[in-house]
Amino acid sequence: MSTKRSRVHPKYKTRHGLRNWAEYDRALVQRGDITIWFSNQAVVAWTPEKTGRRGAQRKYSDLAIETALTLRLVYGLPWRQTEGFLNSVLGLMRLPLTAPDHTTLSRRSAGLATELKHRPAGPIHLIVDSTGLSVHGEGEWATWKYRLGGSRRGWRKLHLGVDDDGFILTSALTSGSAADATTAVELIDQVGGDIERFTADGAYDAACVYEAVAGRRRGPLEVVIPPRRGALEHDVPHATAPWRTRHIRRIDEIGRRAWRTESGQHQQAKAENAVFRIKRIIGPRLRASGESARRVEMVVGCNILNAMLHLGRPRFIRGAGGGARRLIHSAPRVRSTKSLIRAPTPIRRKAVLRSALNTSTLTGCSPTR
């Protein structure tokens, strides 16, 4: 067993106090509320207008398909159960509407035109990260049996970009072999507002990322990406990435751990938290069978997480709270007399028993007779 101390990951954990527990508790309860209502505009838009073209007209609009897909992801339902659930909701509300059948939902979801609906105002702090999602029906066994190891059909990579508050602003679904730095350029181009700060992990330490972020500059800009170990200043031109040169010199002065705290690189954990929420709430695997349907599924899933975050989110203060727990855990442990009676020798048994009785008297506990 190695006893070498890590210079990056400390043994301690910084305590954070939750300051709005009552508000956050109500928000968590509201996430499980199954109250569903349809506005008059939604009822009218449920059936699309006639296009005037030859052939059969569509019976359901994109709004109806997206509503059914949202309910499917929230409650984890297959297509047929989604059809039955939506028909039940419409029947209880006594609306003159019907739900799309499961074949229509499966077919139309691939071409659904949807996008992320959260658009912040003002400059943003963009934090990016990526994770792997398994594909439904494609596993390691199928990859080995049908010799599909080169195509990597068993999983896809999801790239996310979040802001300071944890809202998902941009997303991309790629193959498992796609490079994070290359996809980050696409994420940056999807952001509508100005970027005032960009935070990522070491996988995004590439010249193309620095160039893409610098192209969105409208004012002061800060890029916080940890350079890899042994990185040299001339790996990326200073004119392209002056932040990288400054980070390398500062790490040489104070060390990597102190630099993470000083530069705020630990805020990259907000993107990791968004990844955890997707896998926990939406699921760790993609259900759709086609690539376009999978991309739509992830966009709708991100909109669901943003809607839940709008209900309420926790607010922490670093270094607050946890004092009582720290005192309780540091209090001396009183051993029971039952275990003391089984001491190896009578002399030691009397001494330990006398010490336990004195300790129990001081702590306000009555000794067992």
C-alpha positions in Angstrom: 0.0 0.0 0.0 1.4 3.3 -1.1 1.8 6.0 1.7 2.7 8.8 -0.7 0.7 12.0 0.0 -1.2 13.4 -3.0 -0.3 17.0 -3.8 -3.6 17.7 -5.7 -6.3 15.9 -3.7 -6.0 16.8 0.1 -7.1 14.5 2.8 -9.5 17.1 4.3 -12.8 18.3 2.8 -13.9 21.9 3.0 -17.2 22.3 4.9 -20.1 24.1 3.2 -23.2 25.3 5.1 -26.7 25.2 3.4 -28.3 28.6 3.9 -31.8 28.1 2.3 -32.8 24.6 3.4 -36.5 25.5 3.8 -36.7 26.9 0.3 -34.7 24.0 -1.2 -36.8 21.5 0.7 -40.0 22.8 -0.8 -38.4 22.7 -4.3 -37.5 19.1 -3.9 -41.0 18.3 -2.9 -42.4 20.2 -6.0 -40.2 18.1 -8.3 -42.4 15.1 -7.4 -45.7 16.9 -8.0 -47.6 15.3 -10.8 -50.0 18.3 -11.3 -50.1 18.9 -15.1 -52.0 21.8 -16.7 -52.5 22.8 -20.3 -52.8 26.5 -21.3 -55.3 27.6 -23.9 -52.4 28.2 -26.3 -51.2 24.6 -25.8 -54.6 23.2 -26.5 -54.9 25.2 -29.7 -51.4 24.3 -30.8 -51.8 20.6 -30.1 -53.1 20.1 -33.6 -51.0 21.7 -36.4 -52.5 23.9 -39.1 -53.0 22.5 -42.6 -50.0 23.0 -44.8 -51.9 23.0 -48.1 -49.7 20.3 -49.6 -50.8 17.1 -51.1 -51.1 14.0 -49.0 -52.1 13.3 -45.5 -51.7 16.1 -43.0 -50.0 15.7 -39.6 -52.4 15.0 -36.8 -50.1 16.1 -33.9 -47.8 19.1 -33.7 -44.2 19.2 -32.4 -45.5 20.5 -29.1 -47.5 17.3 -28.6 -44.5 15.1 -29.4 -42.2 17.1 -27.1 -44.8 17.0 -24.3 -45.0 13.2 -24.6 -41.2 12.9 -24.7 -40.8 15.0 -21.6 -43.3 12.9 -19.6 -41.4 9.8 -20.8 -38.1 11.0 -19.5 -39.4 12.4 -16.3 -41.2 9.2 -15.2 -39.0 6.7 -17.0 -41.8 5.2 -19.2 -41.5 3.2 -22.4 -43.3 4.4 -25.5 -46.5 2.4 -25.0 -46.9 3.4 -21.3 -46.2 7.0 -22.3 -49.2 6.9 -24.7 -51.4 5.5 -22.0 -50.3 7.9 -19.4 -50.9 11.0 -21.6 -54.3 9.6 -22.7 -55.2 9.3 -19.0 -54.1 12.8 -18.2 -56.1 14.3 -21.1 -59.1 12.2 -20.1 -59.0 13.4 -16.5 -58.8 17.0 -17.7 -61.7 16.4 -20.1 -59.9 18.0 -23.0 -61.0 17.2 -26.5 -57.5 15.9 -27.4 -55.8 12.5 -27.9 -52.3 11.4 -27.3 -50.0 10.3 -30.2 -49.6 6.6 -30.5 -46.3 5.0 -29.6 -45.2 4.4 -33.2 -45.8 8.1 -34.0 -43.8 9.1 -31.0 -40.9 6.9 -31.9 -40.9 8.1 -35.5 -41.5 11.8 -34.9 -39.0 12.2 -32.0 -36.0 11.7 -34.4 -36.9 14.9 -36.4 -38.2 17.0 -33.5 -36.9 20.6 -33.7 -36.1 21.6 -30.1 -33.4 23.5 -28.4 -32.3 24.5 -24.9 -34.7 27.1 -23.6 -32.6 28.7 -20.8 -30.9 31.9 -22.1 -29.2 34.0 -19.4 -28.9 37.7 -19.6 -25.5 39.4 -19.6 -22.0 37.9 -19.7 -21.8 34.3 -18.5 -19.2 32.1 -16.9 -19.1 28.9 -19.0 -18.0 25.7 -17.4 -17.7 22.6 -19.6 -17.3 18.8 -19.0 -18.1 15.5 -20.6 -19.3 12.0 -19.6 -20.1 8.7 -21.2 -23.7 7.3 -21.7 -24.4 3.8 -22.7 -26.7 3.0 -25.6 -29.8 0.9 -25.1 -29.5 -2.5 -26.7 -25.8 -2.1 -27.5 -23.4 -3.5 -24.9 -19.9 -5.0 -24.5 -21.2 -8.5 -25.3 -22.8 -7.4 -28.6 -19.6 -5.4 -29.5 -17.5 -8.5 -28.9 -19.8 -11.0 -30.7 -20.3 -9.0 -33.8 -16.8 -7.6 -34.0 -17.8 -4.0 -33.5 -14.9 -3.0 -31.3 -13.6 -0.4 -33.8 -17.0 1.4 -34.1 -17.5 1.8 -30.4 -21.3 1.5 -30.7 -21.8 0.6 -27.1 -21.7 4.2 -25.7 -21.8 7.9 -26.6 -20.1 10.9 -25.1 -22.2 13.8 -23.8 -20.6 17.3 -23.6 -22.2 19.9 -21.4 -21.7 23.6 -20.8 -23.2 25.2 -17.6 -23.2 28.6 -16.1 -22.4 29.8 -12.5 -25.9 28.8 -11.3 -25.8 25.2 -12.7 -28.2 25.8 -15.6 -27.2 23.9 -18.8 -26.6 26.3 -21.6 -25.2 24.1 -24.4 -24.9 20.4 -25.1 -23.5 18.1 -27.7 -23.7 14.3 -28.2 -20.8 12.7 -30.1 -19.2 9.3 -30.5 -17.0 7.9 -27.8 -13.8 8.7 -29.7 -14.5 12.4 -30.1 -11.9 14.7 -28.5 -13.2 17.0 -25.7 -11.2 20.0 -27.0 -12.6 19.7 -30.5 -16.2 19.5 -29.2 -15.6 22.4 -26.9 -15.3 24.7 -29.9 -18.8 23.7 -30.9 -20.1 24.3 -27.4 -18.7 27.7 -27.3 -20.2 28.6 -30.7 -23.7 27.5 -29.4 -23.6 30.0 -26.5 -25.6 33.1 -27.5 -24.3 35.6 -24.9 -20.8 37.0 -24.2 -18.4 34.9 -22.2 -16.5 36.6 -19.4 -15.0 33.5 -17.9 -14.3 29.9 -19.1 -13.4 27.0 -16.8 -12.6 23.4 -17.8 -10.3 20.6 -16.8 -7.0 19.5 -18.3 -8.6 17.7 -21.2 -9.4 21.1 -22.8 -5.8 22.4 -22.7 -5.5 22.9 -26.5 -4.9 25.9 -28.8 -8.3 25.5 -30.6 -10.1 26.0 -27.3 -8.2 29.2 -26.4 -8.8 30.6 -29.9 -12.5 29.9 -29.7 -12.9 31.5 -26.3 -10.8 34.5 -27.4 -13.1 35.0 -30.4 -16.0 35.6 -28.1 -14.3 38.3 -26.1 -16.3 41.5 -25.5 -14.5 42.7 -22.5 -12.2 41.3 -19.8 -11.8 37.6 -20.2 -10.4 34.9 -17.9 -9.7 31.4 -19.0 -9.0 28.8 -16.2 -7.7 25.5 -17.7 -5.1 23.6 -15.7 -2.1 22.9 -18.0 -0.9 19.3 -18.1 2.1 18.3 -16.0 5.3 19.2 -17.6 3.7 21.7 -19.9 5.9 24.3 -21.5 5.0 27.9 -22.3 5.8 27.6 -26.0 3.4 24.6 -26.5 0.7 27.2 -27.3 1.7 30.7 -28.5 1.5 33.4 -25.9 -0.5 35.6 -28.1 -3.2 32.9 -28.4 -3.3 31.9 -24.8 -1.7 34.5 -22.4 -3.7 32.9 -19.5 -2.0 29.6 -20.0 1.5 31.2 -19.7 0.4 33.0 -16.5 -1.0 29.7 -15.0 2.2 27.7 -15.7 4.4 30.4 -14.0 2.0 30.6 -11.1 1.9 26.8 -10.6 5.7 26.8 -10.5 5.7 29.4 -7.8 3.0 28.2 -5.4 2.2 24.6 -6.5 -0.8 23.1 -8.3 -3.1 22.7 -5.2 -2.7 26.3 -4.1 -3.2 27.5 -7.7 -6.5 25.6 -7.9 -7.8 27.5 -4.9 -6.4 30.8 -6.0 -7.7 30.7 -9.6 -11.1 29.2 -8.7 -10.6 26.1 -10.9 -12.6 24.1 -8.4 -15.7 25.6 -9.9 -15.4 23.0 -12.6 -17.3 20.8 -10.2 -20.5 22.5 -11.2 -20.3 20.9 -14.6 -19.6 17.6 -12.9 -22.7 18.1 -10.7 -24.8 18.6 -13.9 -23.4 15.3 -15.2 -24.4 13.6 -12.0 -27.9 15.0 -12.1 -28.4 13.8 -15.7 -27.3 10.3 -14.8 -29.3 10.3 -11.6 -32.6 11.8 -12.8 -32.7 11.1 -16.6 -30.7 7.9 -16.5 -27.2 6.6 -17.3 -28.2 5.3 -20.8 -29.8 6.6 -24.0 -33.1 5.0 -24.9 -33.5 6.1 -28.5 -32.2 3.9 -31.3 -31.2 6.6 -33.8 -28.5 9.2 -33.6 -30.8 12.1 -34.2 -33.4 10.8 -31.7 -30.7 10.5 -29.1 -29.6 14.1 -29.6 -33.3 15.2 -29.2 -33.6 13.0 -26.1 -30.6 14.7 -24.4 -31.8 18.2 -25.3 -35.2 17.5 -23.7 -33.5 16.0 -20.7 -31.4 19.1 -20.2 -34.6 21.3 -20.4 -36.1 19.1 -17.7 -33.1 19.6 -15.4 -33.2 23.4 -16.0 -36.9 23.4 -15.2 -36.3 21.6 -11.9 -33.5 24.0 -11.0 -35.9 26.9 -11.6 -38.0 25.6 -8.8 -35.2 26.1 -6.3 -31.6 25.3 -5.9 -29.3 25.0 -2.8 -27.2 27.9 -1.8 -24.0 27.1 0.1 -21.5 29.2 2.1 -18.0 27.9 2.3 -16.8 27.3 5.8 -20.2 27.7 7.4 -22.0 25.0 9.4 -20.8 21.6 10.6 -19.4 22.9 14.0 -21.8 20.9 16.1 -21.1 17.7 14.1 -17.4 18.3 14.5 -17.7 18.6 18.3 -19.9 15.5 18.5 -17.5 13.4 16.5 -14.5 14.6 18.6 -16.1 13.7 21.9 -14.6 10.7 23.8 -16.3 7.4 23.2 -17.7 5.7 26.2 -17.3 2.0 26.1 -20.0 -0.3 27.4 -19.3 -2.3 30.6 -20.2 -5.5 28.7 -17.2 -5.2 26.5 -15.0 -4.2 29.5 -15.9 -7.3 31.5 -14.2 -9.4 28.7 -10.8 -7.8 29.3 -7.9 -10.2 29.1 -6.7 -9.9 32.8 -8.5 -9.1 36.1 -6.1 -6.3 37.0 -6.6 -4.6 33.6 -10.4 -5.2 33.9 -10.7 -3.3 37.2 -8.6 -0.4 36.0 -10.5 0.0 32.7 -13.9 -0.4 34.5 -13.0 2.3 37.0 -12.0 4.6 34.2 -15.2 3.9 32.3 -17.4 4.7 35.4 -15.6 7.9 36.0 -16.0 8.9 32.4 -19.7 8.1 32.4 -20.2 10.1 35.6 -18.6 13.2 34.0 -20.6 12.9 30.8 -23.9 12.7 32.7 -24.6 9.0 32.1 -25.6 6.7 34.9 -23.3 3.7 35.1 -24.8 0.2 34.6 -25.0 -1.9 37.7 
